[in-house]
Amino acid sequence: MRLRNVKNKEIILSNSTSLIRDPFLLKGKWKEQFPNHYPIYIEIGMGKGKFLYEMAKLNPTINFIGIEKYDSVIVKAVQRLEEERLPNLLLVRADANCIDDIFDHEVSHIFLNFSDPWPKKRHHLRRLSSPIFLKKYESIFDHSKKIEMRTDNVDLYQYSLVQFSQGGYIFKEISFDYHKDSMPIVTTEYEDKFSKDGMPIYYVFCEKDCH
């Protein structure tokens, strides 16, 4: 995917009040960044932020943190938040591989929306649902361990179902055509495009017992 450069993106990012510039310093302190004690939900690979922005507006008693590694993508989310600041939404510019260096038993819920499918078998461990990442999530979850995933890639979806199951997660909801079975209130940019083109959206919501 070729990322289009955004004019003055460095200035936009540096002036943002919603973008956390050094998230590693806040490990174990994320609840202090919000004016409440609501649970923290994160989206890894948030893209331009449409999904998380709308979720934050609809759910004021949940704190949301969006994580995206590309400047040219996260700047779009920053611009959206500058138009209407939400007190329960923060953004982080970081690579998903560093997720366990950013949080420490502080996250209740993880969204994995249209993650890179890494189709080549030798790259499967880079998938955000691989055993490597599931192990990282163990160290960032608090008393709740919930993962929601949406994808247009059936291979990634089937792979993820296996990994979640082997990792001890219980499936609460599964759909091989999410928009047909239960049209979601909040969608992502990719989701809107794929659905419009008639492509099925694969969905899973799973949870792991903390005891």
Summary of the structure (lengths in Angstrom):
residues: 211
radius of gyration: 16.5
end to end distance: 41.0
largest distance: 49.2
contacts: 644
relative contact order: 0.15
helix: 40%
strand: 23%
